[in-house]
Amino acid sequence: MKSHSAWLTSGVNHRVPTEYFVLANLREQGAIIGQLADHPIADTVVDASGLRYHFVGVVLRDRTGRFDVEALRTGEWIVQPGLVYAIDGKAPSSKPPRRGRGKRRS
């Protein structure tokens, strides 16, 4: 299950809780493709809603040692202990679409 969502904009306050970008209550699915900090890395994880996410890398950290949530791409989420998973298919993403894109003014 995904925690609450928070959207970043330019000039973001660096006090945005990183927990807003962390997936929780997941079940592993597919092959185990590695380990990080004695934690297995599953190729795919599934949340309580049935949404699937695939492993894409390790989260960067900012200069204070916190997860760098600004480095996440649209559709990417953090899974402890610091893995990055991207959502499969069309589903809510970690960042909103930019205003004015894809809409025509009448």
KENU-283327 format. One record per atom (N, C-alpha, C): residue in three letters; atom name; y, z, x. Coordinates in Angstrom, 2 decimals, padded with zeros to 5 digits. Atoms other than C-alpha are relative to their C-alpha. Example, Ala and Ser with C-alpha at 12.3 -4.5 7.8 and 13.67 -1.06 7.14 Angstrom:
REM residues 2
<site res="ALA" atom="N" north="-001.19" up="000.00" east="000.89"/>
<site res="ALA" atom="CA" north="-004.50" up="007.80" east="012.30"/>
<site res="ALA" atom="C" north="001.20" up="000.00" east="000.90"/>
<site res="SER" atom="N" north="-001.19" up="-000.06" east="-000.82"/>
<site res="SER" atom="CA" north="-001.06" up="007.14" east="013.67"/>
<site res="SER" atom="C" north="001.09" up="000.73" east="-000.77"/>
END
This chain:
REM residues 106
<site res="MET" atom="N" north="-001.18" up="000.00" east="000.85"/>
<site res="MET" atom="CA" north="000.00" up="000.00" east="000.00"/>
<site res="MET" atom="C" north="001.23" up="000.00" east="000.89"/>
<site res="LYS" atom="N" north="-001.22" up="000.13" east="-000.78"/>
<site res="LYS" atom="CA" north="003.44" up="-000.86" east="001.30"/>
<site res="LYS" atom="C" north="000.96" up="001.12" east="-000.38"/>
<site res="SER" atom="N" north="-001.02" up="-000.99" east="000.31"/>
<site res="SER" atom="CA" north="006.13" up="001.77" east="001.62"/>
<site res="SER" atom="C" north="001.22" up="-000.69" east="-000.59"/>
<site res="HIS" atom="N" north="-001.22" up="000.58" east="000.57"/>
<site res="HIS" atom="CA" north="009.57" up="001.26" east="000.14"/>
<site res="HIS" atom="C" north="000.54" up="-001.11" east="000.90"/>
<site res="SER" atom="N" north="-000.57" up="001.10" east="-000.76"/>
<site res="SER" atom="CA" north="011.38" up="-001.88" east="001.21"/>
<site res="SER" atom="C" north="001.47" up="000.26" east="000.27"/>
<site res="ALA" atom="N" north="-001.42" up="-000.06" east="-000.34"/>
<site res="ALA" atom="CA" north="014.71" up="-001.97" east="002.97"/>
<site res="ALA" atom="C" north="000.35" up="-001.32" east="000.65"/>
<site res="TRP" atom="N" north="-000.39" up="001.30" east="-000.53"/>
<site res="TRP" atom="CA" north="016.59" up="-005.11" east="003.84"/>
<site res="TRP" atom="C" north="001.06" up="000.19" east="001.07"/>
<site res="LEU" atom="N" north="-000.94" up="-000.08" east="-001.10"/>
<site res="LEU" atom="CA" north="018.43" up="-005.53" east="007.11"/>
<site res="LEU" atom="C" north="001.02" up="-001.13" east="-000.11"/>
<site res="THR" atom="N" north="-001.05" up="001.01" east="-000.09"/>
<site res="THR" atom="CA" north="021.69" up="-007.36" east="007.45"/>
<site res="THR" atom="C" north="000.64" up="000.15" east="001.36"/>
<site res="SER" atom="N" north="-000.65" up="-000.15" east="-001.29"/>
<site res="SER" atom="CA" north="023.82" up="-008.01" east="010.48"/>
<site res="SER" atom="C" north="000.84" up="001.26" east="-000.02"/>
<site res="GLY" atom="N" north="-000.73" up="-001.25" east="-000.08"/>
<site res="GLY" atom="CA" north="025.47" up="-004.83" east="011.67"/>
<site res="GLY" atom="C" north="-000.79" up="001.14" east="-000.61"/>
<site res="VAL" atom="N" north="000.86" up="-001.01" east="000.62"/>
<site res="VAL" atom="CA" north="022.50" up="-002.82" east="010.44"/>
<site res="VAL" atom="C" north="000.21" up="001.37" east="000.65"/>
<site res="ASN" atom="N" north="-000.05" up="-001.37" east="-000.49"/>
<site res="ASN" atom="CA" north="022.65" up="000.94" east="010.76"/>
<site res="ASN" atom="C" north="-001.35" up="000.29" east="000.63"/>
<site res="HIS" atom="N" north="001.25" up="-000.22" east="-000.71"/>
<site res="HIS" atom="CA" north="020.02" up="001.80" east="013.37"/>
<site res="HIS" atom="C" north="-000.72" up="001.25" east="-000.46"/>
<site res="ARG" atom="N" north="000.67" up="-001.18" east="000.53"/>
<site res="ARG" atom="CA" north="019.13" up="004.90" east="011.38"/>
<site res="ARG" atom="C" north="-000.88" up="-000.33" east="-001.19"/>
<site res="VAL" atom="N" north="000.91" up="000.39" east="001.07"/>
<site res="VAL" atom="CA" north="017.16" up="002.89" east="008.83"/>
<site res="VAL" atom="C" north="-001.38" up="000.49" east="000.40"/>
<site res="PRO" atom="N" north="001.32" up="-000.51" east="-000.37"/>
<site res="PRO" atom="CA" north="013.80" up="004.67" east="008.75"/>
<site res="PRO" atom="C" north="-001.00" up="-001.13" east="000.23"/>
<site res="THR" atom="N" north="000.98" up="001.04" east="-000.28"/>
<site res="THR" atom="CA" north="011.16" up="002.53" east="010.39"/>
<site res="THR" atom="C" north="-001.17" up="000.05" east="-000.98"/>
<site res="GLU" atom="N" north="001.08" up="-000.13" east="000.97"/>
<site res="GLU" atom="CA" north="008.73" up="003.85" east="007.79"/>
<site res="GLU" atom="C" north="000.13" up="-001.00" east="-001.14"/>
<site res="TYR" atom="N" north="-000.22" up="000.99" east="001.04"/>
<site res="TYR" atom="CA" north="010.29" up="001.37" east="005.37"/>
<site res="TYR" atom="C" north="-000.68" up="-001.33" east="000.34"/>
<site res="PHE" atom="N" north="000.59" up="001.25" east="-000.46"/>
<site res="PHE" atom="CA" north="008.63" up="-001.40" east="007.41"/>
<site res="PHE" atom="C" north="-001.46" up="000.17" east="000.41"/>
<site res="VAL" atom="N" north="001.37" up="-000.31" east="-000.39"/>
<site res="VAL" atom="CA" north="005.20" up="000.21" east="007.82"/>
<site res="VAL" atom="C" north="-000.93" up="-000.10" east="-001.21"/>
<site res="LEU" atom="N" north="001.03" up="000.08" east="001.03"/>
<site res="LEU" atom="CA" north="002.16" up="-000.72" east="005.75"/>
<site res="LEU" atom="C" north="-000.92" up="001.21" east="000.14"/>
<site res="ALA" atom="N" north="000.90" up="-001.15" east="-000.02"/>
<site res="ALA" atom="CA" north="-000.11" up="002.17" east="004.80"/>
<site res="ALA" atom="C" north="-001.13" up="-000.21" east="-000.99"/>
<site res="ASN" atom="N" north="001.15" up="000.05" east="000.90"/>
<site res="ASN" atom="CA" north="-003.42" up="002.75" east="002.99"/>
<site res="ASN" atom="C" north="-000.65" up="-001.38" east="-000.02"/>
<site res="LEU" atom="N" north="000.61" up="001.32" east="-000.15"/>
<site res="LEU" atom="CA" north="-004.99" up="-000.43" east="004.30"/>
<site res="LEU" atom="C" north="-001.49" up="000.12" east="000.24"/>
<site res="ARG" atom="N" north="001.39" up="000.08" east="-000.42"/>
<site res="ARG" atom="CA" north="-008.57" up="-001.47" east="004.64"/>
<site res="ARG" atom="C" north="-000.15" up="-001.22" east="000.90"/>
<site res="GLU" atom="N" north="000.20" up="001.09" east="-000.96"/>
<site res="GLU" atom="CA" north="-009.70" up="-003.60" east="007.54"/>
<site res="GLU" atom="C" north="-000.94" up="-001.02" east="-000.61"/>
<site res="GLN" atom="N" north="000.84" up="001.08" east="000.49"/>
<site res="GLN" atom="CA" north="-011.26" up="-006.96" east="006.79"/>
<site res="GLN" atom="C" north="-000.11" up="-001.02" east="001.12"/>
<site res="GLY" atom="N" north="000.17" up="001.00" east="-001.04"/>
<site res="GLY" atom="CA" north="-012.68" up="-009.59" east="009.08"/>
<site res="GLY" atom="C" north="-000.39" up="000.65" east="001.32"/>
<site res="ALA" atom="N" north="000.43" up="-000.41" east="-001.33"/>
<site res="ALA" atom="CA" north="-013.43" up="-009.32" east="012.77"/>
<site res="ALA" atom="C" north="000.96" up="001.00" east="000.64"/>
<site res="ILE" atom="N" north="-000.81" up="-000.85" east="-000.86"/>
<site res="ILE" atom="CA" north="-012.20" up="-006.61" east="015.13"/>
<site res="ILE" atom="C" north="000.28" up="-000.83" east="001.25"/>
<site res="ILE" atom="N" north="-000.36" up="000.93" east="-001.09"/>
<site res="ILE" atom="CA" north="-010.29" up="-008.61" east="017.75"/>
<site res="ILE" atom="C" north="000.55" up="000.70" east="001.23"/>
<site res="GLY" atom="N" north="-000.50" up="-000.73" east="-001.16"/>
<site res="GLY" atom="CA" north="-009.15" up="-005.87" east="020.11"/>
<site res="GLY" atom="C" north="000.23" up="001.46" east="-000.33"/>
<site res="GLN" atom="N" north="-000.35" up="-001.41" east="000.20"/>
<site res="GLN" atom="CA" north="-007.90" up="-002.31" east="020.50"/>
<site res="GLN" atom="C" north="001.38" up="000.26" east="000.57"/>
<site res="LEU" atom="N" north="-001.28" up="-000.48" east="-000.50"/>
<site res="LEU" atom="CA" north="-004.53" up="-000.61" east="020.95"/>
<site res="LEU" atom="C" north="000.01" up="001.50" east="-000.21"/>
<site res="ALA" atom="N" north="-000.02" up="-001.47" east="000.07"/>
<site res="ALA" atom="CA" north="-004.32" up="003.12" east="021.76"/>
<site res="ALA" atom="C" north="-001.25" up="000.52" east="-000.71"/>
<site res="ASP" atom="N" north="001.29" up="-000.39" east="000.58"/>
<site res="ASP" atom="CA" north="-008.02" up="003.54" east="020.87"/>
<site res="ASP" atom="C" north="-000.09" up="-000.28" east="-001.50"/>
<site res="HIS" atom="N" north="000.01" up="000.39" east="001.41"/>
<site res="HIS" atom="CA" north="-007.30" up="001.98" east="017.46"/>
<site res="HIS" atom="C" north="-000.47" up="-001.45" east="-000.07"/>
<site res="PRO" atom="N" north="000.47" up="001.39" east="000.09"/>
<site res="PRO" atom="CA" north="-009.27" up="-001.15" east="016.49"/>
<site res="PRO" atom="C" north="001.06" up="-000.90" east="-000.66"/>
<site res="ILE" atom="N" north="-000.90" up="000.99" east="000.58"/>
<site res="ILE" atom="CA" north="-007.24" up="-004.26" east="015.73"/>
<site res="ILE" atom="C" north="-000.84" up="-000.94" east="-000.85"/>
<site res="ALA" atom="N" north="000.72" up="000.89" east="000.92"/>
<site res="ALA" atom="CA" north="-008.60" up="-006.02" east="012.66"/>
<site res="ALA" atom="C" north="000.77" up="-001.31" east="-000.11"/>
<site res="ASP" atom="N" north="-000.62" up="001.31" east="000.19"/>
<site res="ASP" atom="CA" north="-007.95" up="-009.73" east="012.28"/>
<site res="ASP" atom="C" north="000.81" up="-000.03" east="-001.29"/>
<site res="THR" atom="N" north="-000.66" up="-000.01" east="001.30"/>
<site res="THR" atom="CA" north="-007.00" up="-009.09" east="008.63"/>
<site res="THR" atom="C" north="-000.08" up="001.41" east="-000.59"/>
<site res="VAL" atom="N" north="000.00" up="-001.25" east="000.76"/>
<site res="VAL" atom="CA" north="-006.03" up="-006.03" east="006.59"/>
<site res="VAL" atom="C" north="000.43" up="-000.31" east="-001.43"/>
<site res="VAL" atom="N" north="-000.30" up="000.19" east="001.42"/>
<site res="VAL" atom="CA" north="-005.72" up="-005.66" east="002.81"/>
<site res="VAL" atom="C" north="000.59" up="001.30" east="-000.52"/>
<site res="ASP" atom="N" north="-000.61" up="-001.20" east="000.57"/>
<site res="ASP" atom="CA" north="-003.41" up="-003.26" east="000.94"/>
<site res="ASP" atom="C" north="-000.61" up="000.31" east="-001.37"/>
<site res="ALA" atom="N" north="000.55" up="-000.45" east="001.28"/>
<site res="ALA" atom="CA" north="-004.14" up="-001.41" east="-002.31"/>
<site res="ALA" atom="C" north="000.23" up="-001.00" east="-001.13"/>
<site res="SER" atom="N" north="-000.29" up="001.02" east="001.01"/>
<site res="SER" atom="CA" north="-002.62" up="-004.29" east="-004.31"/>
<site res="SER" atom="C" north="-000.82" up="-001.26" east="000.20"/>
<site res="GLY" atom="N" north="000.81" up="001.18" east="-000.30"/>
<site res="GLY" atom="CA" north="-005.02" up="-006.77" east="-002.73"/>
<site res="GLY" atom="C" north="000.69" up="-001.04" east="000.85"/>
<site res="LEU" atom="N" north="-000.71" up="000.95" east="-000.86"/>
<site res="LEU" atom="CA" north="-002.39" up="-008.47" east="-000.57"/>
<site res="LEU" atom="C" north="-000.63" up="000.03" east="001.39"/>
<site res="ARG" atom="N" north="000.63" up="000.13" east="-001.32"/>
<site res="ARG" atom="CA" north="-003.80" up="-009.74" east="002.74"/>
<site res="ARG" atom="C" north="001.06" up="-000.27" east="001.06"/>
<site res="TYR" atom="N" north="-000.89" up="000.15" east="-001.13"/>
<site res="TYR" atom="CA" north="-002.07" up="-009.61" east="006.12"/>
<site res="TYR" atom="C" north="-000.85" up="-000.32" east="001.23"/>
<site res="HIS" atom="N" north="000.74" up="000.33" east="-001.21"/>
<site res="HIS" atom="CA" north="-003.17" up="-011.16" east="009.42"/>
<site res="HIS" atom="C" north="000.77" up="000.45" east="001.24"/>
<site res="PHE" atom="N" north="-000.57" up="-000.52" east="-001.24"/>
<site res="PHE" atom="CA" north="-002.57" up="-009.81" east="012.92"/>
<site res="PHE" atom="C" north="000.77" up="-001.09" east="000.72"/>
<site res="VAL" atom="N" north="-000.80" up="000.96" east="-000.75"/>
<site res="VAL" atom="CA" north="000.24" up="-011.52" east="014.83"/>
<site res="VAL" atom="C" north="000.52" up="000.55" east="001.33"/>
<site res="GLY" atom="N" north="-000.48" up="-000.52" east="-001.28"/>
<site res="GLY" atom="CA" north="001.09" up="-009.15" east="017.69"/>
<site res="GLY" atom="C" north="000.26" up="001.49" east="-000.02"/>
<site res="VAL" atom="N" north="-000.36" up="-001.41" east="-000.17"/>
<site res="VAL" atom="CA" north="002.45" up="-005.83" east="018.84"/>
<site res="VAL" atom="C" north="001.51" up="000.11" east="-000.19"/>
<site res="VAL" atom="N" north="-001.42" up="-000.18" east="000.30"/>
<site res="VAL" atom="CA" north="005.80" up="-004.50" east="017.65"/>
<site res="VAL" atom="C" north="000.78" up="000.35" east="001.27"/>
<site res="LEU" atom="N" north="-000.90" up="-000.34" east="-001.10"/>
<site res="LEU" atom="CA" north="008.65" up="-004.35" east="020.13"/>
<site res="LEU" atom="C" north="000.63" up="001.37" east="-000.27"/>
<site res="ARG" atom="N" north="-000.72" up="-001.26" east="000.16"/>
<site res="ARG" atom="CA" north="010.49" up="-001.11" east="020.74"/>
<site res="ARG" atom="C" north="001.42" up="-000.19" east="000.50"/>
<site res="ASP" atom="N" north="-001.38" up="000.10" east="-000.44"/>
<site res="ASP" atom="CA" north="014.24" up="-000.67" east="021.05"/>
<site res="ASP" atom="C" north="000.20" up="000.91" east="001.21"/>
<site res="ARG" atom="N" north="-000.24" up="-000.77" east="-001.23"/>
<site res="ARG" atom="CA" north="015.89" up="001.07" east="024.01"/>
<site res="ARG" atom="C" north="-000.18" up="001.50" east="-000.18"/>
<site res="THR" atom="N" north="000.22" up="-001.43" east="000.23"/>
<site res="THR" atom="CA" north="015.42" up="004.47" east="022.33"/>
<site res="THR" atom="C" north="-001.49" up="000.31" east="-000.19"/>
<site res="GLY" atom="N" north="001.43" up="-000.19" east="000.16"/>
<site res="GLY" atom="CA" north="011.66" up="003.92" east="021.98"/>
<site res="GLY" atom="C" north="-000.49" up="-000.14" east="-001.44"/>
<site res="ARG" atom="N" north="000.39" up="000.19" east="001.40"/>
<site res="ARG" atom="CA" north="011.71" up="003.37" east="018.20"/>
<site res="ARG" atom="C" north="-000.49" up="-001.43" east="-000.20"/>
<site res="PHE" atom="N" north="000.40" up="001.37" east="000.35"/>
<site res="PHE" atom="CA" north="010.01" up="000.38" east="016.60"/>
<site res="PHE" atom="C" north="001.25" up="-000.82" east="-000.27"/>
<site res="ASP" atom="N" north="-001.15" up="000.89" east="000.19"/>
<site res="ASP" atom="CA" north="012.46" up="-002.52" east="016.70"/>
<site res="ASP" atom="C" north="-000.22" up="-000.84" east="-001.26"/>
<site res="VAL" atom="N" north="000.24" up="000.69" east="001.26"/>
<site res="VAL" atom="CA" north="012.36" up="-003.50" east="013.03"/>
<site res="VAL" atom="C" north="000.85" up="-001.26" east="-000.14"/>
<site res="GLU" atom="N" north="-000.82" up="001.21" east="000.04"/>
<site res="GLU" atom="CA" north="015.12" up="-006.06" east="013.60"/>
<site res="GLU" atom="C" north="-000.71" up="-001.18" east="000.65"/>
<site res="ALA" atom="N" north="000.74" up="001.08" east="-000.66"/>
<site res="ALA" atom="CA" north="012.66" up="-008.06" east="015.72"/>
<site res="ALA" atom="C" north="-001.08" up="-000.59" east="-000.92"/>
<site res="LEU" atom="N" north="000.99" up="000.53" east="000.94"/>
<site res="LEU" atom="CA" north="010.32" up="-008.52" east="012.74"/>
<site res="LEU" atom="C" north="000.51" up="-001.28" east="-000.64"/>
<site res="ARG" atom="N" north="-000.34" up="001.23" east="000.71"/>
<site res="ARG" atom="CA" north="010.28" up="-011.97" east="011.22"/>
<site res="ARG" atom="C" north="-000.27" up="000.20" east="-001.49"/>
<site res="THR" atom="N" north="000.25" up="-000.07" east="001.43"/>
<site res="THR" atom="CA" north="010.27" up="-012.59" east="007.49"/>
<site res="THR" atom="C" north="-001.50" up="000.01" east="-000.25"/>
<site res="GLY" atom="N" north="001.41" up="-000.10" east="000.33"/>
<site res="GLY" atom="CA" north="006.92" up="-011.52" east="006.10"/>
<site res="GLY" atom="C" north="-000.83" up="000.84" east="000.94"/>
<site res="GLU" atom="N" north="000.73" up="-000.83" east="-000.96"/>
<site res="GLU" atom="CA" north="006.00" up="-009.29" east="009.05"/>
<site res="GLU" atom="C" north="000.22" up="001.48" east="-000.29"/>
<site res="TRP" atom="N" north="-000.01" up="-001.43" east="000.26"/>
<site res="TRP" atom="CA" north="005.16" up="-005.62" east="008.72"/>
<site res="TRP" atom="C" north="-000.69" up="000.73" east="001.15"/>
<site res="ILE" atom="N" north="000.60" up="-000.82" east="-001.05"/>
<site res="ILE" atom="CA" north="004.16" up="-002.80" east="011.08"/>
<site res="ILE" atom="C" north="-001.20" up="000.75" east="-000.56"/>
<site res="VAL" atom="N" north="001.18" up="-000.80" east="000.30"/>
<site res="VAL" atom="CA" north="000.73" up="-001.18" east="011.01"/>
<site res="VAL" atom="C" north="-000.20" up="000.92" east="001.19"/>
<site res="GLN" atom="N" north="000.17" up="-000.96" east="-001.09"/>
<site res="GLN" atom="CA" north="000.24" up="002.00" east="013.03"/>
<site res="GLN" atom="C" north="-001.27" up="-000.33" east="000.79"/>
<site res="PRO" atom="N" north="-000.95" up="-000.69" east="-000.86"/>
<site res="PRO" atom="CA" north="-000.08" up="002.48" east="016.00"/>
<site res="PRO" atom="C" north="001.10" up="-000.87" east="000.58"/>
<site res="GLY" atom="N" north="-001.06" up="000.86" east="-000.51"/>
<site res="GLY" atom="CA" north="002.32" up="-000.42" east="016.52"/>
<site res="GLY" atom="C" north="-000.39" up="-001.47" east="-000.02"/>
<site res="LEU" atom="N" north="000.44" up="001.38" east="000.15"/>
<site res="LEU" atom="CA" north="000.67" up="-003.62" east="015.39"/>
<site res="LEU" atom="C" north="000.90" up="-000.72" east="-001.00"/>
<site res="VAL" atom="N" north="-000.78" up="000.79" east="000.94"/>
<site res="VAL" atom="CA" north="002.45" up="-006.44" east="013.58"/>
<site res="VAL" atom="C" north="-000.96" up="-000.92" east="-000.76"/>
<site res="TYR" atom="N" north="000.80" up="000.86" east="000.88"/>
<site res="TYR" atom="CA" north="000.79" up="-008.16" east="010.63"/>
<site res="TYR" atom="C" north="000.96" up="-000.80" east="-000.87"/>
<site res="ALA" atom="N" north="-000.78" up="000.88" east="000.86"/>
<site res="ALA" atom="CA" north="002.15" up="-011.09" east="008.65"/>
<site res="ALA" atom="C" north="-000.75" up="-000.20" east="-001.30"/>
<site res="ILE" atom="N" north="000.60" up="000.17" east="001.32"/>
<site res="ILE" atom="CA" north="001.54" up="-011.51" east="004.95"/>
<site res="ILE" atom="C" north="-000.58" up="-001.40" east="-000.13"/>
<site res="ASP" atom="N" north="000.64" up="001.29" east="000.27"/>
<site res="ASP" atom="CA" north="-000.82" up="-014.29" east="003.91"/>
<site res="ASP" atom="C" north="000.45" up="-000.49" east="-001.36"/>
<site res="GLY" atom="N" north="-000.36" up="000.59" east="001.28"/>
<site res="GLY" atom="CA" north="000.33" up="-016.62" east="001.18"/>
<site res="GLY" atom="C" north="001.38" up="000.40" east="-000.47"/>
<site res="LYS" atom="N" north="-001.30" up="-000.30" east="000.59"/>
<site res="LYS" atom="CA" north="003.28" up="-016.21" east="-001.15"/>
<site res="LYS" atom="C" north="-000.03" up="001.38" east="-000.61"/>
<site res="ALA" atom="N" north="-000.08" up="-001.37" east="000.49"/>
<site res="ALA" atom="CA" north="004.10" up="-012.57" east="-001.69"/>
<site res="ALA" atom="C" north="001.29" up="000.59" east="000.52"/>
<site res="PRO" atom="N" north="-001.23" up="-000.61" east="-000.49"/>
<site res="PRO" atom="CA" north="007.01" up="-010.20" east="-001.14"/>
<site res="PRO" atom="C" north="000.00" up="000.12" east="001.51"/>
<site res="SER" atom="N" north="-000.10" up="-000.06" east="-001.45"/>
<site res="SER" atom="CA" north="008.24" up="-010.28" east="002.44"/>
<site res="SER" atom="C" north="000.83" up="001.20" east="000.43"/>
<site res="SER" atom="N" north="-000.72" up="-001.15" east="-000.53"/>
<site res="SER" atom="CA" north="009.81" up="-007.70" east="004.71"/>
<site res="SER" atom="C" north="001.51" up="-000.22" east="000.04"/>
<site res="LYS" atom="N" north="-001.44" up="000.30" east="-000.01"/>
<site res="LYS" atom="CA" north="013.19" up="-009.46" east="004.54"/>
<site res="LYS" atom="C" north="000.31" up="-000.93" east="-001.16"/>
<site res="PRO" atom="N" north="-000.34" up="000.86" east="001.14"/>
<site res="PRO" atom="CA" north="015.01" up="-011.13" east="001.63"/>
<site res="PRO" atom="C" north="000.45" up="-001.37" east="000.46"/>
<site res="PRO" atom="N" north="-000.58" up="001.30" east="-000.35"/>
<site res="PRO" atom="CA" north="015.99" up="-014.79" east="001.54"/>
<site res="PRO" atom="C" north="001.49" up="000.15" east="000.19"/>
<site res="ARG" atom="N" north="-001.44" up="-000.08" east="-000.23"/>
<site res="ARG" atom="CA" north="019.48" up="-015.39" east="002.81"/>
<site res="ARG" atom="C" north="000.75" up="-000.50" east="-001.22"/>
<site res="ARG" atom="N" north="-000.80" up="000.39" east="001.16"/>
<site res="ARG" atom="CA" north="022.14" up="-015.63" east="000.15"/>
<site res="ARG" atom="C" north="000.50" up="-001.42" east="000.13"/>
<site res="GLY" atom="N" north="-000.58" up="001.33" east="000.03"/>
<site res="GLY" atom="CA" north="023.22" up="-019.08" east="-000.88"/>
<site res="GLY" atom="C" north="-000.95" up="-001.09" east="000.43"/>
<site res="ARG" atom="N" north="000.93" up="001.04" east="-000.43"/>
<site res="ARG" atom="CA" north="020.19" up="-020.86" east="000.53"/>
<site res="ARG" atom="C" north="-000.91" up="-000.37" east="-001.16"/>
<site res="GLY" atom="N" north="000.89" up="000.47" east="001.03"/>
<site res="GLY" atom="CA" north="018.19" up="-022.98" east="-001.84"/>
<site res="GLY" atom="C" north="000.62" up="000.01" east="-001.40"/>
<site res="LYS" atom="N" north="-000.65" up="-000.01" east="001.32"/>
<site res="LYS" atom="CA" north="020.69" up="-022.58" east="-004.68"/>
<site res="LYS" atom="C" north="001.19" up="-000.95" east="000.07"/>
<site res="ARG" atom="N" north="-001.15" up="000.89" east="000.08"/>
<site res="ARG" atom="CA" north="023.20" up="-025.17" east="-005.74"/>
<site res="ARG" atom="C" north="001.06" up="000.62" east="-000.87"/>
<site res="ARG" atom="N" north="-001.10" up="-000.44" east="000.84"/>
<site res="ARG" atom="CA" north="026.58" up="-024.30" east="-007.05"/>
<site res="ARG" atom="C" north="000.28" up="-001.04" east="-001.04"/>
<site res="SER" atom="N" north="-000.32" up="000.97" east="001.04"/>
<site res="SER" atom="CA" north="027.49" up="-025.87" east="-010.35"/>
<site res="SER" atom="C" north="001.46" up="-000.10" east="-000.25"/>
END
